[in-house]
Amino acid sequence: MHALDYFCTVYKIQNKQLANFLGCKPPQINDWKKGRRPIPKKYIKDLCDLFSVSVEQSYLFSKNDISKQDMYQIKVLLKKAEILHTENLTDEMRSHLEMELLMAENHHKILLVTQELEKELGSIVLFSDKLDSKLEQVKKLIEDLRR
């Protein structure tokens, strides 16, 4: 799945709405999502603004096939944007969004640690202390999620 397609899915934005926002035609949006054409640089800043993505993270828009890690990163961005840009948040709503943000961040961390662990499994006999350390990190992150 193209990153722009995932952003639109998560934010519930249709091609026509995005095209109107950017001042282009819906088929152009479709071409970007299908990877037939790259997103022109002139639209990147507007996409960053719309999806609350920093310029440093704008590389996400160029990804034709996003990973689980990218998906969690996008979910974290969404939750941060919801907290920052939602007006009249009650304390309960803010608390709920902050909990969702924490869960998304922890899922992202678990995925990163798991990927590191998979890379190091080949050297399990030689570096079992590293494996134990990584397993402890995963256990701690899972415990944090349960709280």
C-alpha positions, 0 to 999 in steps of 0.5 A, spaced: 500 500 500 502 506 498 503 511 504 499 516 501 493 511 500 494 509 508 494 516 510 487 517 506 485 511 509 487 513 516 484 520 516 478 518 512 479 522 506 477 521 499 481 522 493 476 528 491 477 531 497 484 531 497 484 533 490 480 539 491 485 541 497 491 540 493 488 544 487 489 538 482 484 532 479 482 526 482 485 521 477 492 524 479 491 522 486 489 515 484 496 515 480 500 517 486 497 512 490 498 506 485 505 508 484 504 510 477 507 517 478 511 520 484 508 526 488 510 532 485 514 536 490 510 542 490 504 538 493 509 535 499 508 541 503 501 541 503 500 534 504 505 535 510 500 540 513 494 536 512 496 530 515 501 534 520 507 531 518 514 534 519 518 536 513 523 531 516 518 525 515 515 527 508 519 522 506 513 517 508 509 520 502 514 517 497 513 510 499 510 505 494 509 500 499 509 501 507 511 497 512 508 495 519 513 500 522 511 506 517 504 504 519 505 505 526 509 511 525 503 514 521 498 512 527 502 516 532 502 522 527 495 521 527 494 521 534 499 527 536 495 531 531 488 529 534 490 531 541 493 538 538 488 540 533 481 538 536 478 543 540 474 543 546 477 536 548 474 534 555 479 531 560 476 524 559 477 525 551 484 528 552 486 522 556 483 517 552 487 520 546 493 520 550 492 513 552 491 511 544 497 515 543 501 511 548 499 504 545 501 506 538 508 509 540 509 502 544 506 498 538 511 501 534 517 500 539 515 493 540 516 492 532 522 496 532 525 491 538 522 485 535 526 487 528 532 488 531 531 481 535 530 477 528 536 480 525 540 478 531 537 471 532 542 468 527 548 469 532 544 467 538 549 462 540 555 467 540 551 473 543 545 470 548 546 476 553 544 480 547 538 476 546 536 476 553 537 484 553 532 484 547 527 479 550 527 484 557 525 490 552 520 486 549 517 484 556 517 491 559 514 494 553 508 489 553 507 490 561 507 498 559 501 496 554 497 492 559 497 498 564 
